[in-house]
Amino acid sequence: MPNSALKLDIVDRVARITINRPDAMNAVNGELHTALSRIFIDLGARRDINVIVLTGEGRAFCAGGDIEWMREAVVEPEKFEIVTWEAKRIVYSMLDCEIPIIGRINGDAVGLGATLALLCDITVMDENARIGDPHVRVGLNAADGGGFLWPQVIGYGKARELLLTGDLLSANEAKQLGAIGNVVPASELDAKVEALVGKLRNGATKAIRWTKAGYTIPLRQLAHGHMDAGIAYECLTNLSKDHHEAIDAFANKRKPVFTGQ
């Protein structure tokens, strides 16, 4: 359910979800992660909503995992079991939700933020924003959905490079590769989103819902085939010395020195 880290507003058959940690670039902590794992299940069960808009408060869409939250998982790795269970729920629930989701990508979408963006059915991105999955840069396996989503969305050729390097794409690069549907100046972001909202809110609801139910079948099959193994590898990398080094380096504002351990 929504909480201080996740705002929900429902008006005129439109549910607007706002990731609400602007002082932390909307990085995901435990509270937000739990809320994200439930919100699409709750909304998906409703019949008074025709479209969902997902966005971020402030300058970022979502900067990925909060570093202090990651530190907690290092100190108490058993807590990571809950995190990984929730990670699966986020991916599954966004794909299972028959209500179309529009991603209003108002700023950088990184790590889990990129996964959230790619799971949206329609995306509109600020031309100055970036997107990518830098899990490897903090010594973690990219298991919260990016590992299977990026190859499906943009093809294996470039996806393998991006997942192995953690490099970010500009909005225009992401559009050219097919990861993002629309790129506009920040001043035009709301107008473009609202034009799309109008089409979905006033469209043939059952046809729209069941069209999504159909085209997500291959992705849902991939998700269920990938997530358990990916999460298991992420649990292993959470225990690795390289991940611990990355957390310490970030806290001390230095470059990590990885040893492969």
N, C-alpha and C positions, 0 to 999 in steps of 0.2 A: 504494500500500500504506500501511497505518497507520504513523504515525511519532509523534514527540513532540507534534505539534500535532493529531493525530487518533487517538483511541483506539478500538480495536475489541475487543469481547468477544462470543463466541458460546457460548451455553449453551442446551441444550434446544430447538434449532431456531429460536432467536431471536438475530439479530445486532444488537448495540447499538453504535452509532457515537456517539462523544462528541467534539464540537469542543473542543479542550483548550488554549485560550489565555486562561484566566480573568483573568489580570492585564491583558489587553488587551481585555477584554469580548468575547473570542473573535473579534476582528477578523481578517480573512483576510490572511495574508502569502504569500510565494511558496511556502514549504514546504507550508502548508495547502492552498493553491489546487491545487497539483500532486496532493496526496493526494486531494482531493475529486474531481478529474477522473478518478481511477482506481478508487476504492473501489467504486462501484456497478457498474462493469464486472466487477470481480473477484467481487463477491458475487452478481451476477446470473447468473453462469455455474454457480453451485453448486446442487445439488439436496438438500442437507441443511439448508436454511434455509427457513422458512415465513413469516417476517416480519422486517422491519428496523425498528429504532427509532433515530431521529436526534434528538440533543439537544445542549445546550451545557453545559460545565462552569461552575459558579459562577452569577453573577447574570444573565448574558445568554445568549441563544440564539446570536446572531451579529450583531456590530455593523457588518458590511459590510467594506469594504476598509481595511486598515491604512494609515495616512497615510504612514508612512515607506516602505512598499512602493510607494505611489503616487508618492512623490518619486523613487524609483529609476527608475520608468518615464518620468518627465519628463526626468531626466538622460540616460538611455539608452533612447530610445524604441523601438529595435529589440527590446529585451527584451519590449516590450508585445505583439509578434507572438506570442510563446509564450503570454502570458497570455490573449490572445483565442482562440487555438486551444484552450487548456484550458477556457475559459469555455463554448465550444460542447460540449466533451466532458461537462462537468458536467450541462448541461441535457439533452443527448441521452441520456446514460447513466441519468439518473433516470427519464426517460420510457420508455426501452427496457427497464429492469429490470422483469421481470414479477413479482418479489416485492413485495408491498405494503409501503409505507413509511409508518410512523407518525411524525409530527413531534411530539415532546415539546417544546413551545415554552415553555421555562422562564423566558424573559426577552425583552428587546427583540430583534426580528428586523428588521434594517435593511439596505437595499441588497441585496447578494448574499444576506444572511441572510434577507431577505423572499422572495427567489426560491427559496431552498432550502425555506422553509416552504410556499410555494405549490405546489411540485413534489411535496410529500408527498401521499399518497393520503388519509390521515386526519390531522387535526391536533387537538391538545389544547393550549390556551394558558392560561398563568397570567393571571388577570384583571387583574393590574397591569402586564402587558407591553404593548408597542406594536409596530406593524409598519408598514413603508412603504419607499418607494424614493426617497431624496433625492439621486440621482445629479446632478440639475441644480444642487443646492446646492454641489457641488464642481466644477461646470463640465464635467460628463461626460454623454454620452448614455447613457440607461438601456438598455444593450444586453446585459446578462448574463442575459436572460430576462424581466425585468420588463416590457419594452416590449410583448410579446405576451401574457404571462400575466395581468397585471392586467385588461385589457379582457375577456378570456375568462372570468375568474373572477367579476368583479363587474359587468361591463357597461361599455360605453364612456363613459356619462355621467359617473360619478364617477371612473373610472380615468384619464380624460384630465386631470381637475383634479389628481389626486394625483401623476401623473407630471410634470406641468408645474410644480407648486409644490414637490414634495418633501415635502409634509406627511405626518405619521405618523398612523395610526389607533390608537385604544385597542383593547384586545382585544374589548370588547363592540361597538364600531363595526364592527370587522372581521367579527365573527360576523353582525351584522345585514345586512351587505353580501354575505355568503356567502363571504368569503375564508378564514375559519377555521370549522371544524366544531364545536368544543367549547371553552367557556371555563369554567374552574373556579378556585376559590381555590388558592393554592400548596399548601396542606395536602392537597388532594384530587387534585393533578396525577398522582402516581404511581398511585393507585388507579384512576383513570379510564384511564390508559394501559395498565395491566396487565389491566384488564377487556377492552380491545380486543385486546391481544396474545393473550389466551386464546382469543378467538373465531377469530382468524386462524391461530394455531398449531395448533388442533385442528379446523380446517375442512377442506373438500374442496380440497386443495392445487391440483390441476390446474384445477378450476373457478375458483378464486380468481385464480390466475395468468393464465389466459386471459381472464377477465373484465377484468382490468386491461389486458391486451394489446389488447382490443377498445376500451375507452372512451378509451384514450390515442391512438388513431389520429388523430383530428382535431388534437389538441395536437401530436403528432409532425409532422404535415404542416405546421402553422403554424410550429413551431420551425425546420424546415428551410427554410421560405420566408422567415423573418424574420431568423435569426441572422447570416447573412453580411453583409447590408446593415447591420444594427444594429451589428455589430462594426466594420465599415468606418467608420461615423460615429463610433463611440467612439474609434477610432484617431485620427481627425481632431481630436476634442475634446481628446484627450490632448496634442495639440500646441498647443492654443489658449492665448492669454494669460490668459483667464479661469480656466482650470483651474490654470495656474501660480500665479495670484494666490490661488486658493482654498487651494492647498497651503501657500503662504507665510503666508497669514492664519491658518491652523490652527496652524502651527508657532509663530507669534508671539502666539497667543491673542487675535486681533482679528477683527472682522467683515470679510469680503472686500468689495472694491470692484470690481464687475464693469464692464467697458467695452464688452462685446459683441464683443471681439476674440479 
